[in-house]
Amino acid sequence: MPAFARAKRSFLLGLRWGDIREQIILIQRSISLGEEADTKTRQHRTVRLLVSLAADLRAWRVGALRPDDDQLVFPGKNGQPWTQAAY
């Protein structure tokens, strides 16, 4: 996904399913060392969602048993944010 979205790993780890919209991805939080925080500048942004990435994300969500919008797209163990040790 980083190749498509041009987003930092910490932003990708903070993505929740509700951040994935029909044509955009909302970047509004990050996860670093297992801690969720606002972006460093506190400025949220959008990234265009490419058709091929949208298809991959749909398949990922179905494979993950359709998690709720507040669930992480790329969770660590037990659905929690990735920690440094786990990463």
N, C-alpha and C positions, 0 to 999 in steps of 0.2 A: 503494500500500500504506500509506503513512503515515496516510491518512485512516481506514483501517480499524483499523490496529494502534496508533495513537497512540504511535508510537515515533519517537525522534530519528533523523535521517538517519544518524548514525554507527553507531547500533545496526542499522539496516537494512542498511548496507553490510557489517557484520560477520556477517550471518546466513549460516549454512551449511545445506545441505539437511537435515542431520540435526537441525537445530533446529526444523524444521517437523514437528509431530506431528499426530496425527489431529484433535485439537480445540484444540490450543494451539500457540503459538510461544514457544520459549525465548529469552529475551534474556540472553546471558551474556558478550558481548564487544562491542567497538566498533572501528571503523576510522576513524581521523582522520589526514589528511595521508599516507595510505598505510601507516600503522602500526597494527597490530592490538594491542589492549590489553584488559584486563579492564574492566568498567564502572567508572566513577569511584568509586562507593561499594563496589565489589566484591560488591554484592548482585545476584544474578541474580533474574529475575522471569519470569513467564509472562503472555502476552496471549492472550485467547480468539481462536480462529481462526474467523472467520465462514465460513459455507458458501460464499458467493459468492467470497470471497478464496481459499478452499481450491481451488475449481474453477479460478480463474485461475492459481494457483501450480502446479497439476497440469499445466495446458496449457503454462505457461512451462517446466517441467522437461522435458516431452516435446519441446518445440521446441528445447531446449538439448541434445538427444540424451542425456537421462537421466543427468546428472552424478552422481557418487558423493556420499554423505552428507557427506563432508568438504570438498566444493567450495562456493564462495561462491554464493549465490542471485543476487546482483547483482555479478558480477565486472567488473573493468576489463579493459584489454587483456591478452591472453594468459592470462586466468583469474586474474590477480593483483588485489590490492586497488586501489581507486581512489586515485590520487595527487592532490595539489592541482592540479598542472599538467594532468592528464588531465580533472579534474572541470571 
